[in-house]
Amino acid sequence: MVANETERDPDLAVIEAGSRTLRTQGGGGHQADVPARPADPEVDKALREVEAELATRWGETKLEPSVSRIAALMDVLGEPQRAYPSIHITGTNGKTSTARMVEALLGAFDLRTGRYTSPHVQSITERISLDGAPIPAESFVETYNDIKPYVEMVDGQQEYRLSFFEVLTGMAYAAFADAPVDVAVVEVGMGGSWDATNVIDGDVAVVTPIDLDHTDRLGETHAEIAAEKAGIVKQDATVILAQQPVDAAQVLLKKAVEVDATVAREGLEFGVVSRQIAVGGQLLTLRGLGGEYEEVFLPLHGAYQAHNAAVALAAVEAFFGVGSAHAQRLDIDTVRKAFASVTSPGRLEIVRRSPTVVLDAAHNPAGARATAEAVSEVFDFSRLIGVVGVSGDKNVRGVLEAFEPIFAEVVVTQNSSHRAMDADELAGIAVEVFGEDRVQVEPRLDDALEAAITLAEEEGEYAGGGVLVTGSVITVGEVRLLLGRG
């Protein structure tokens, strides 16, 4: 069954937005995490050609639930995914941030890492990282060209061509083997059992919090979704479980028993002992599998990021054998250094000041609730304006309802994706949630951003007005570009 589914950091950025110019103040962000287009015209041309070829394949929301095609690709490539151990991460929210934390910890202990995450914020090259940085555009193009003949061979043998995501997964696994890496940190695209990434056998399987998302593909209950995500739990692996709904936890524990996997659960074997808001982030005490880690500074906001940190720490401890053969905690100074270096673009990321503009890629109700809670905790906005652009296949009402308590007004818009919900359709739902007086419609994203900034500025320079852009990774990425962040 087929299911549809030149880096710069100016104080004043002037960028073309469609047919008009939008003037905005820069500020914040970590440019290295989100690479700009290649400066070399020939490299940029080559990358665009690869992107165009990939775009002819099934997108990430259209898939046929099996791993037969990616397994065939791995076979003709010589099983590159077997060349290194891996940490495999699934869940509903927090996967990318957790993967980045795991990567930072492993790198701090002098391991060469490969990280594969999705979707990307701005550049497709973000999805494949080596040693904590996206691979250069030249390497991305070279990797694609290296595996292209094998991709075409598999295409000719299968009922359906390899999808966009399957080809990228093959590229990542090949790049990691070629590097070579000491360990791969791999985030699933969707689900687990039939996700293209699931041709690896992760030494450690991580399950971040499960909630209702992609219900048309994964199931309509926590238990059904958990059953699909449990597919990444392999024989004799170690499973790191974030706090889960009871029915989801039962399914995951049952799968662990079936494959003789060792389980560590947040709130029992590891967790967050304490957290304090700090300038630029939060100060944590984490209980790991080998003991407590005090005074850990995490430069990310929100309680959910503290929980992601606990999960990431336990995953790395499990990878190193802490809690079993090795009972002692990891070197605390190295752990502190690693967490202090973590970034997560598009996750409560401040990209402008006066007024403050924050980007967050929350796109389902659970993520939106976590973001709303974090915004209320961290920022002292006197008036917060929302800019919301969502995909039409999401629980849009649930997202809007989560943000309603913190938005004084909301500007609804749409991004450039073909999946984007029409701004007028989104406005109809927003009016039901917010009331007509609190909703403004601006179909163009640049107009929406400017309108929100204008509304926030009505509070005055020192009154604390702010803007939160949210609803979709694509919306966040496009606003990053509008604000000169890539």
C-alpha positions in Angstrom: 0.0 0.0 0.0 1.3 3.4 -0.9 0.7 6.1 1.7 0.8 9.8 0.9 2.6 11.4 3.1 28.0 33.8 1.9 27.5 33.1 5.6 26.8 36.5 7.2 25.8 38.0 10.5 25.1 41.7 9.8 23.7 44.1 12.3 21.4 45.2 9.6 20.5 42.7 6.9 18.7 43.8 3.7 17.4 40.8 1.8 15.1 40.4 -1.2 11.8 38.9 -0.2 9.8 38.2 -3.4 9.4 41.5 -5.2 10.1 43.7 -2.3 12.9 44.4 0.2 12.5 43.6 3.9 14.8 45.5 6.3 15.5 43.6 9.5 18.0 43.6 12.3 20.2 40.5 12.7 21.1 38.9 16.0 21.6 35.5 17.6 21.9 32.1 16.0 24.8 29.7 15.1 25.6 30.1 11.5 27.9 27.1 11.2 25.0 24.7 12.0 23.0 26.0 9.0 25.3 26.5 6.1 24.6 29.1 3.4 24.6 28.3 -0.3 28.1 27.5 -1.6 30.1 30.6 -2.4 31.7 28.9 -5.4 29.3 29.2 -8.4 30.3 25.8 -9.8 29.8 24.1 -6.5 26.4 25.8 -6.1 25.4 24.7 -9.6 26.4 21.1 -8.9 24.5 21.1 -5.6 21.4 22.5 -7.3 21.6 19.8 -9.9 21.7 17.1 -7.2 18.8 18.8 -5.3 16.8 18.9 -8.6 17.4 15.2 -9.2 16.4 14.3 -5.7 13.3 16.3 -6.1 12.1 14.0 -8.9 11.7 11.2 -6.3 8.9 10.6 -3.8 8.9 13.2 -1.1 9.1 12.5 2.6 5.4 12.4 3.0 4.8 9.7 0.4 6.1 6.3 1.2 5.6 2.6 0.8 6.1 0.9 4.2 9.0 -1.4 3.7 12.8 -1.4 3.9 13.2 -3.6 0.8 14.5 -0.8 -1.4 17.0 0.6 1.1 18.1 -2.9 2.0 18.8 -3.6 -1.7 20.8 -0.4 -1.9 22.8 -1.3 1.1 23.5 -4.7 -0.4 24.9 -3.3 -3.7 26.9 -0.7 -1.8 28.6 -3.4 0.3 26.6 -2.9 3.6 28.3 0.4 4.6 25.9 0.7 7.6 27.7 -2.3 9.2 31.1 -0.5 9.2 30.5 1.3 12.5 28.4 1.1 15.7 25.3 3.3 15.9 22.9 5.0 18.3 19.4 5.0 16.7 16.8 7.6 17.8 13.1 7.6 17.4 10.1 9.2 19.1 7.7 12.0 18.3 9.4 15.1 19.6 12.9 16.0 20.6 14.8 13.6 18.3 17.0 16.1 16.5 18.0 18.0 19.7 18.7 14.7 21.4 20.8 13.6 18.5 22.8 16.8 18.6 23.5 16.3 22.3 24.5 12.7 21.8 26.8 13.8 19.0 28.4 16.5 21.2 29.0 14.1 24.0 30.6 11.5 21.8 32.8 14.1 20.1 33.9 15.4 23.5 35.2 11.9 24.3 37.3 12.0 21.1 35.2 9.8 18.9 34.6 10.7 15.3 30.9 11.0 14.8 28.5 10.9 11.9 25.0 12.3 12.5 22.0 11.9 10.2 18.9 14.0 11.0 15.8 15.3 9.3 14.3 17.5 8.1 16.7 20.3 7.4 16.1 23.9 8.4 17.6 25.6 5.4 20.3 23.5 3.6 20.0 19.9 2.6 23.6 19.3 3.6 22.6 19.8 7.3 21.2 16.3 7.2 24.5 14.6 7.1 27.2 15.7 9.6 30.7 14.6 10.3 32.4 15.6 13.5 29.6 17.9 14.5 29.4 19.9 11.3 27.3 19.5 8.1 29.4 18.0 5.3 30.6 20.5 2.8 28.5 20.9 -0.4 31.4 19.5 -2.4 31.3 16.3 -0.3 27.5 16.1 -0.5 27.7 16.2 -4.3 30.6 13.7 -4.5 28.7 11.3 -2.2 25.6 11.5 -4.4 27.6 11.0 -7.6 29.4 8.0 -6.0 26.2 6.1 -5.2 24.1 7.3 -8.1 24.9 4.3 -10.4 23.9 1.9 -7.6 20.7 3.9 -6.9 19.8 3.6 -10.6 20.5 -0.1 -10.5 18.2 -0.7 -7.5 15.6 1.6 -9.1 15.5 -0.8 -12.1 14.9 -3.8 -9.9 12.2 -2.5 -7.6 8.5 -1.9 -8.1 9.0 1.7 -6.9 12.1 3.9 -7.3 14.0 4.8 -4.2 12.5 7.8 -2.4 14.1 11.1 -1.6 14.6 10.0 2.0 15.9 6.6 1.0 18.6 8.0 -1.3 19.7 10.5 1.4 19.9 7.7 4.0 22.1 5.7 1.6 24.3 8.7 1.1 24.6 9.2 4.9 25.6 5.6 5.5 28.1 5.6 2.7 29.6 8.9 3.8 30.0 7.6 7.4 31.7 4.4 6.1 34.0 6.4 3.8 35.0 8.9 6.6 35.2 6.5 8.5 33.3 7.4 11.7 33.7 5.7 15.1 29.9 5.9 15.7 26.9 7.0 13.9 24.0 8.9 15.5 20.9 8.3 13.4 17.5 9.9 13.7 14.5 8.0 12.1 12.6 9.9 9.5 9.2 8.5 10.5 8.1 5.6 12.8 10.7 2.9 13.1 10.0 -0.6 11.8 9.8 0.4 8.1 11.8 3.6 8.3 14.6 3.7 5.8 17.2 4.2 8.6 16.2 0.9 10.1 18.7 -1.2 8.1 21.1 -0.5 11.0 21.2 -2.5 14.2 21.7 0.2 16.8 23.8 -0.7 19.8 21.7 1.8 21.7 18.1 2.5 20.8 16.6 5.8 22.1 12.9 6.5 22.3 12.1 10.2 23.0 8.6 11.1 24.2 5.8 9.5 22.0 2.7 11.5 21.2 0.1 11.6 18.5 1.5 12.7 15.2 1.4 11.1 11.7 -1.6 9.2 12.9 -2.7 8.3 9.4 0.6 6.4 9.0 1.7 5.3 12.4 -1.6 4.6 14.3 -4.2 6.6 16.2 -3.2 5.7 19.8 0.0 6.0 21.8 0.3 2.2 21.9 -0.1 1.8 18.1 2.6 4.4 17.5 4.9 2.9 20.0 4.5 -0.5 18.3 5.8 1.0 15.1 8.6 2.9 16.8 9.7 -0.2 18.8 10.9 -1.6 15.5 14.3 0.0 16.1 14.9 -2.0 19.2 17.2 -4.9 18.2 18.5 -8.1 19.7 20.7 -7.5 22.8 20.6 -3.7 22.4 20.3 -1.2 25.2 17.1 0.8 25.1 16.9 4.3 26.6 13.3 5.4 27.2 12.3 8.9 27.8 9.1 9.4 30.0 6.3 7.9 28.0 2.5 7.5 28.2 1.7 4.3 30.1 0.3 2.4 27.1 3.3 3.4 25.0 5.8 2.3 27.7 4.1 -1.1 28.0 4.5 -1.8 24.3 8.2 -0.7 24.3 9.0 -2.7 27.4 7.3 -5.8 25.9 9.5 -5.4 22.7 12.6 -5.1 24.8 11.8 -8.3 26.6 11.2 -10.1 23.3 14.7 -9.3 22.0 16.6 -9.5 25.3 17.3 -5.8 25.3 18.5 -3.9 28.4 16.2 -1.0 29.4 16.9 2.2 31.2 13.9 4.4 32.0 13.8 8.1 32.6 12.5 8.7 36.1 13.9 5.4 37.4 17.4 4.6 36.2 18.2 8.2 35.1 16.6 11.6 34.9 16.7 15.3 35.7 17.5 16.0 39.4 17.2 19.8 39.2 17.2 22.6 36.8 17.6 26.4 37.1 17.1 29.1 34.5 20.4 30.7 33.7 21.6 33.4 31.3 21.4 31.9 27.8 20.1 28.5 28.9 19.7 26.5 32.1 21.9 24.9 34.8 21.2 21.2 35.4 21.9 18.4 37.7 21.4 15.1 35.9 21.3 11.6 37.3 22.9 9.3 34.8 23.4 5.5 34.8 26.7 6.0 36.6 25.9 8.7 39.1 25.0 12.4 39.3 26.4 15.1 37.1 26.2 18.5 38.8 26.4 22.0 37.4 25.9 21.1 33.7 25.1 24.2 31.7 22.9 23.7 28.7 22.6 26.7 26.3 19.0 25.7 25.3 15.7 26.8 26.8 12.8 24.8 28.1 12.2 21.9 30.5 11.9 19.5 27.6 15.5 20.3 26.6 16.6 19.3 30.1 14.8 16.0 29.7 16.4 15.6 26.2 19.8 16.1 27.9 19.1 13.4 30.4 18.1 11.0 27.7 21.2 11.9 25.6 23.5 11.4 28.6 22.1 8.0 29.4 22.4 6.9 25.7 26.1 7.8 25.7 26.7 6.2 29.0 25.0 3.0 27.7 27.2 3.2 24.6 30.3 3.3 26.8 29.0 0.5 29.0 28.3 2.7 32.1 25.8 1.0 34.4 26.9 -2.5 33.4 30.6 -3.5 33.1 31.7 0.1 33.7 30.0 1.4 36.9 31.6 4.8 37.2 30.2 8.0 35.7 31.8 9.6 32.7 34.3 12.4 33.3 32.2 15.3 34.5 34.3 18.0 33.0 34.1 16.5 29.6 30.3 16.1 30.0 30.0 19.8 31.0 32.1 20.9 28.1 30.0 18.8 25.6 26.6 20.1 26.8 27.9 23.7 26.9 28.6 23.4 23.2 25.2 22.1 22.1 23.1 24.1 19.6 19.8 23.3 18.0 18.8 25.7 15.2 15.1 26.5 15.0 14.4 25.4 18.5 13.6 28.5 20.6 16.3 30.3 18.6 16.6 34.0 19.0 17.3 35.5 15.6 16.6 39.2 16.2 16.4 41.8 18.9 14.3 44.9 19.4 11.8 43.4 19.2 12.9 39.9 19.9 12.1 37.3 17.3 12.2 33.7 18.3 12.0 30.7 16.0 10.6 27.3 17.0 9.8 24.4 14.7 7.0 23.0 16.8 4.5 21.4 14.4 2.3 19.1 16.6 0.3 19.8 19.7 2.7 18.2 22.1 5.6 20.1 20.7 3.6 23.3 20.7 2.6 22.8 24.4 6.3 22.3 25.3 7.3 25.4 23.4 4.5 27.5 24.9 5.6 26.4 28.4 9.2 27.2 27.7 8.4 30.7 26.3 6.4 31.5 29.4 9.2 30.4 31.6 12.2 32.0 29.8 10.9 35.2 28.3 9.1 38.1 30.0 7.2 39.3 27.0 4.5 41.9 27.7 2.9 41.1 24.4 3.8 38.2 22.2 2.8 38.0 18.5 2.7 34.7 16.8 3.5 34.0 13.2 2.1 30.6 12.2 2.5 28.7 9.0 1.7 25.0 9.1 1.5 21.9 6.9 -2.0 20.8 6.0 -1.6 17.3 7.2 -1.0 18.3 10.8 -3.3 18.7 13.8 -3.6 22.4 13.2 -6.3 23.2 15.7 -4.3 21.4 18.4 -1.2 23.5 17.6 -3.2 26.7 17.7 -4.9 25.8 20.9 -1.5 25.2 22.6 -0.3 28.7 21.6 -3.6 30.5 22.3 -2.8 31.3 26.0 0.6 33.0 25.1 -0.2 34.9 21.9 -1.8 38.3 22.2 -2.4 38.2 18.4 -1.5 35.7 15.7 -0.5 36.4 12.1 -1.4 33.3 10.0 0.6 32.7 6.8 2.0 30.0 4.6 5.4 28.8 3.5 6.5 27.9 0.0 6.0 24.1 0.5 3.3 22.4 -1.6 2.2 20.8 1.8 1.5 24.2 3.3 -2.0 24.9 4.5 -3.6 27.8 2.6 -3.4 31.0 4.8 -7.1 31.6 4.4 -8.0 28.1 5.5 -5.6 28.4 8.5 -7.3 31.7 9.3 -10.7 30.1 9.5 -9.4 27.7 12.2 -7.5 30.4 14.0 -10.6 32.6 14.2 -12.4 29.8 16.0 -9.5 29.4 18.5 -8.5 33.1 19.0 -11.5 35.1 17.9 -11.6 37.3 14.9 -10.1 40.4 16.6 -6.8 38.5 17.4 -6.2 37.1 13.9 -4.5 38.7 11.0 -4.0 37.0 7.6 -0.9 37.6 5.5 -0.4 34.9 2.8 3.2 36.0 2.0 5.6 35.0 4.7 7.6 38.2 4.4 4.5 40.3 4.9 3.5 38.2 7.9 6.9 38.7 9.6 6.8 42.4 9.0 3.2 42.7 10.3 4.1 40.8 13.4 7.2 42.9 14.1 5.1 46.0 13.6 2.5 44.8 16.1 5.3 43.9 18.6 6.9 47.3 18.1 3.6 49.0 19.2 4.6 48.0 22.7 7.5 50.4 22.5 11.3 49.8 22.4 11.5 48.9 26.1 8.1 47.4 26.8 8.9 43.8 25.9 7.0 43.0 22.8 8.1 39.9 20.9 7.4 37.6 18.0 7.4 33.8 17.9 7.5 32.1 14.5 6.4 28.6 14.5 4.3 25.8 13.0 6.7 24.1 10.7 10.4 23.5 10.1 10.0 25.0 6.6 8.4 28.2 8.0 11.2 28.6 10.4 13.9 28.0 7.8 12.4 30.5 5.4 12.1 33.2 8.1 15.8 32.5 9.0 16.6 33.3 5.4 14.5 36.5 5.5 16.4 37.6 8.6 19.7 37.0 7.0 20.6 33.9 9.0 22.0 31.9 6.1 
